[in-house]
Amino acid sequence: AGPEDTALVSIAGEYTITEGETSGEFTVAVNQAAADVTSDITVALTYSGVAEDGTDFTGVATVTIAAGSNSTTFTIDTLDDALAEGSESLIITLGEITDTNFEAIAADPAANSVTNAIVDEPTAGPEDTALVSIAGEYTITEGETSGEFTVAVNQAAADVTSDITVALT
């Protein structure tokens, strides 16, 4: 089989997505007539970039180009968090392609991935607020030292990437 015998699968759609929202539609297509797609084509998707699947977005593992069609669409749901992350890249790349329609099938090297950005909301809401608390109430005899007071933030320790200074009054 030569290059003319290879069906090419592509992905299209590049977006700037505000965290907590759903992306626009991504299109996965094969460059053949819909009538020639007589059985489903399954395409795996892989993710890279700064944004993390399960933390910043919910990834879609595979999409199916149904028999009788030459394309399909999907969206990505992003997850809102309290972190000031700025713009995080989300690269979606075509992975393994499972097909029985064509002599050969491959990802189109010129259109096998799309680069997107997930950005923080322009206005923070209550879900974007990290809360700081203090705990420890004691009866202290004068001249002695109190028990320990604990100052905490309600975020995962791994998400605290710089010092938080709290003034006490």
GIMOPE-V522756 format. One record per backbone hydrogen bond with DSSP energy under -0.5 kcal/mol. CO is the residue of the C=O (numbers start at 1). NH is the residue of the N-H. Records with the same first field share a line. If there is no record, write none. Layout:
CO: NH, NH
This chain:
2: 5
3: 6
5: 7, 104
7: 106
8: 31
9: 108
10: 29
12: 27
15: 17, 117
17: 119
18: 21
21: 78
26: 74
27: 12, 29
28: 72
29: 10
30: 32
33: 36
34: 37, 68
36: 38
37: 68
41: 65
42: 98
43: 63
44: 95
46: 93
48: 91
52: 55, 56, 57
56: 79
57: 54, 59
58: 77
59: 61
61: 45
63: 43
64: 66
65: 41
66: 69
70: 30
72: 28
74: 26
76: 23
77: 58
83: 85
86: 88
88: 118
89: 51
90: 92, 116
91: 48, 93
92: 114
93: 46
96: 44
97: 99
98: 42
104: 7
106: 9
107: 109
108: 111
111: 11
112: 94
114: 92
116: 90
117: 17, 119
118: 88
119: 19
125: 128
126: 129
128: 130
131: 154
133: 152
135: 150
138: 140
141: 144
150: 135
152: 133
153: 155
156: 159, 160
157: 160
159: 161
